[in-house]
Structure formats: C-alpha cells, structure tokens
Amino acid sequence: MDYTKVIEYVKEMTSQNGRPDNYPFRSRYEHIMRVYRWAIKIQAKEGGDLDIISLAALFHDIGWEPDRPHWEVSAEIAVEYLAEHDYDIAKIGRIGEIIMRHNDKDTTDELSLECRVVMDADLLDEVGAMSILWDSMATACEDDPTYKKAYYRIKNFYRINQPKISRCKTATGRTEYQKRMKCIEEYLNELERELF
C-alpha cells in the first residue's frame, strides 16, 4: 500500500467532508496524523499487524455525515478505498471492524490487539501537553478570556479525564496516559503557585 497516496487521500477527504470543528484551531486531519503516529509507536512495543493498525488509524475519522455515526461513514470509505486499490480482502474486513469499534472506549468486549492499539492511540491524542494547549486556546476563543478561566478549564479536564485511564487497552497506552496525566498535574501545581 502506498501510504503517501493514502495520506493525501485522507487529507483531501477530511478537508471536504463538512465535519464541523469545535474550534477554529482544531484540524481533523492533524488529529488523524497524530493518532497514526501514536499507533505506530504503540505497535512497536505491543506488536500486531502494522499495516492493519496504520490503515485503521489513518481512516478512523475520515468520514462525516450529519445523521450517521462518523465511524460507520469512515469504515465505509476505508473499505471502498482499499478494495479499489486491490488490498487484501481479509485485512480490509479487519480494518473496517477496527474503525467501527474505535469510538467504543468503554467496551469490555474481547478486542484484537490491532483494535486495542488504535483505540489507545485515539484516546491518547489531545491528552497531556496537548490538552493544556487545547484548553488555553479554547479559553482564548471565549468572551473575556483570563488566565484563571484557562486554569479552571484545565483543572476540570484533569478531574474528568484522570479516571479514564481505565479505557486504555494496552500496557503501553496506560503508561503513556499516566505520564500525560502527571504532566497536567505538575503544570496545574506550578500554575497555582504562580497564579494565586
């Protein structure tokens, strides 16, 4: 599979699919590429079929229709694209299944290693330093932004997301999630010292 062409296709499709972004600074394509890079890093430690993991990560958020779950639309686009490019039919089915399941982070079902890797890569995006940046930029987009508003937004993210480590499906994902939560905790401690 020519990954350069796949990435070009993903970039084109995400720019045209009409999915509204919550904020002007959020890019669905950049999110996909970060998930793709994290999936490769997790796979290097956990194992699994790298092609299946890579392609599922690249296609996981490509689709959008207002009245259908994005994972359904994304899976359909992935299956169609891969079939048109004569990719292995058995692997196409596995990739489609991973894309269909990637958003079900609270499942206790038995999942393939490849699915668990992609789910963790998706969960890890925008957590840690990225979430601090996100919350700071989101606060700046609001009326009357202040440092204290950003602080409380970051603190709320930390409170809500700290227990979500239970969603991690791999040991590598759990380790990385813990590091990212520690990053936020340390940042909040320093910010409290400087702000109050």
Disulfide bonds with the S-S distance in Angstrom:
none
